[in-house]
Amino acid sequence: MKLYWDEYTYDEIEERIKENPLVILPIGSVEAHGHHLPLNTDMLQPMWLAERIAENLNALILPPIHYGWTESLAPFPGTISIGFDTLYLLVRDIISEVLRHGVRKIVVLSGHASGNHMAALRLACEEVNREYEDAKIMLLSDYYIAYQYRGKLVPEDDSHAGVIETSRVMAIRGDLVKSNYKFEKNPAGKYMVVVDYSKVVPYATFSNPKGSSKELGEKLNKMILEELTKIIKENFGV
């Protein structure tokens, strides 16, 4: 069974939709993650999850959205941030089209979890759900689950490009991870508004990745996959 929506012909996808499948929309970002992680870090993680969920639950994966709202990291070379309205309208239109074809179970899974980014996704999901009241739409980032392990498997203050992300990418695409990371503690207070992180976190690494490992990444990925699968089963009955 093919996993990807766009690998089907139109008559094949029509038949698959009649099976009432779960459909996953993975979303990431193109964003600086220190000297040691690739720009596609936030896309690698949800894609890894989406493929395994699709295999386990006979779900379909929509063509992913590789871009997100990441304006505060835009000063770093390579980061590509799209606007709030652009993201909101793109996700709204994609979900609306999928539902128009008869799908009624959608998971929007984002590997990027900044506040404005997730707010744009939520606005899109809510607007579409008002039009299609019989549809079930779930929105979350895998980091909603991953951060439950802070203070347990990883440091309490673990964050962007830290131990969790570095370990997870080591397990998914270790060939893209460098060992020469650079880290300086963020001098900004916890509640300070920061619009340009290059001024306070010069290496785009928000927490120290020291202690990261492939083994830890495999463990985290497995735990996140199991928890996410459980949440989906409970809410969609698949």
N, C-alpha and C positions, 0 to 999 in steps of 0.2 A: 504494500500500500504506500503510495507516494505521500510524503509529509507536507510538501509545499503547495499551496493554493495555485500558484501560477505555473506549476508543472502539469496541470490537468488541461485537457481541452475543454471547451465550453460545455459540451454535452456530458463529459465525464464529471465536471464539477457540479453540474445540475443534479446528477444522480447522487453524488456524495452529500450534497446539502440535504437531500431527502432523508438521509440517515440521521439527521439532527446532530451533527458533530460539534464538538467544542472547537472554537477557532481562536488562535492566539496571535496577537499583534505585538511583536517585540519592538521595543524602542530603545535607542541608545543615545550616544553623543559622540562628537569628535572633539576631544578635550584633552588638554595637557594633564598628565598624571606623573609629574616628576621626571627625572632623568632616566628612570628605570622601567617605566611602563609605557605601552604604546597608546597612541591617541584613541584607538578603538576599544580601550579597556571596558567602557560601559556598554559596548555592543557585544563583545565576546561572551560576557557572563549571561545575559538573558537569552542569547541564542543557544548556548549550551543547555540551559534549562528547558527552553522551548522544544528543542529537538527530542529530549528525553521524555518530556511530558507527552509530546505528540506520539512517540513510539509506545508509551505505556497506556495511554488513554485513547488511542485512535483519533487523535485530534489533527487539525489542520493548522499550518503556520502561514500567515499572510506575509507578503514581501515586507521585510523590516524597514523601519524608519531609522536611518543611521544618524540623524541630526536631532539636536535638542536645544533648549534654552540654557545657555551657559555663559551669559554675558560677563559675569565677574571674573571669568578665566580667559576672556577673549584677548587680553593683552599678550598672552603667551603664544609664541609661534606655533602654528598648526591648528589651534583651536578654531572651530567654525561654529558660531552660535546663530541660530535662527530666532526670529522675533516671537514673542509670546503669542500674538495673534496668528502668526504664520503656523506655529505648532498647533494651536487650538483648532484652527480652521482645517488644517490638513488631517488631523486625527478625527475630527468631527465628520468630515466628508468621507473618509475611508470607512469608518464604522457604519455610517449611514448607508453607504453603498452595499456593504456586506449584509446588513440587515434587510435591505431592500430585496436581496436575492433569496431571503428566506432563512438565513442563519438566525438563531435565537440564543446562542451561548458564546459569549466573547470574553476573553481575558486579555487585558492590556497590560503587558509586562514590561516595565521600564528598568533598564540597568542604571539609569541616571536618576538621582532622587532629590535634586535641589528643589527648594520650595516653590519657586515660580514655574519651574518645568512641570512639576506634578500638579500645580494648580491649573495650568493650561490643559493638561490631560483630563483632569477631573471635570472642568467646565465643559469640555467636548463630550465626555461620557454622559454627563447629566443632561445636556441638551438633547442628545440623541435618544436617551432613555425616556424623555418626556414624549417624544414622537412615537417611539415603539415601546409602549408600556409592558408588553408581554415578553420583552427581551430581558435576559439576565446579562449584565455587564459587570465584570470585576476589574478593578484598577488597583495595581500595587507595584512597588519596586521590590526586587529580590532583597534589597538592603533593609526593607522593613523587617525581614526575617533575619538577615545576617547580623544586624546590630543587636539582636537579642543575645548574641554570644559575647558582647563586650563585657569585660570584667569577669569573664569565665574562661574562654579559650584565648582571648586576645585582650590587650590593654583596654581599660575603661574608656580612655579618650581616643581610641582608634577611629580614624576618619579617612578622608579622601587620600588615596594612594598609600595607605598604611598597610598594616599586617593582613587584614582581611582581603583587600583587593589584590595586593601583591601575591599572596598565597593562592588565591583562587585563579589568577591568571597563570601562575606557575603551573598549576594543575591542568589548565585548559590549553594554553599555548606557551609553554615554557621557553620556546625558542625566541619569543619576543621580549622576554624579561631580562633586563640588564642588572648587573651586580653593583654598578657604581652609582648608587643612589645618593642624593644630597638632601639634607633635612635641616631646617632651622625652625625652632618653636615659634608659633604664631604669637606675636606680642599683643595682638588685639584682644580685648576683653570678650568674654563669652557672648555678651549681648550687644556688642558694637556692630553697627551697620558698615559693611565693607563692600564697596562697589568695584574695586580693582584689587584683586588678591595678589597681583604681582608686587604691590607695595608692602605687603605684610608677610607673604609667603613666597619668597623669591624663587623657589624651585618647584612650585606647584605641588608640593608634598605637605599635606596638612598634619600628618602624624608620622611618627617614626616607623618605617617598615622593618626595622631590625627584628629578627626572630621569625620572619616569614619563611615558609617552606612549602614544597610541593605536597608533602604528606599532610600538612595542616590544610592546604587548599583542597585536597581531595576529601578530607573529612568534612570541611565546611560545605563544599558543594553537595556532598551526599546528604547532609543534614538539611540544607536549604531545599533541595529537591524533594526530600521526603515530606517536609513540612508544607511546602507549596502544593504538592500532590494531594496531601490530606485536606488542605483548605479547599481546593478545587472540587474534590470528590464530595465533601460535605455540602458545598453550595450549589453544585450543578448536578449531583446525582449520577456522575459518570463512573 
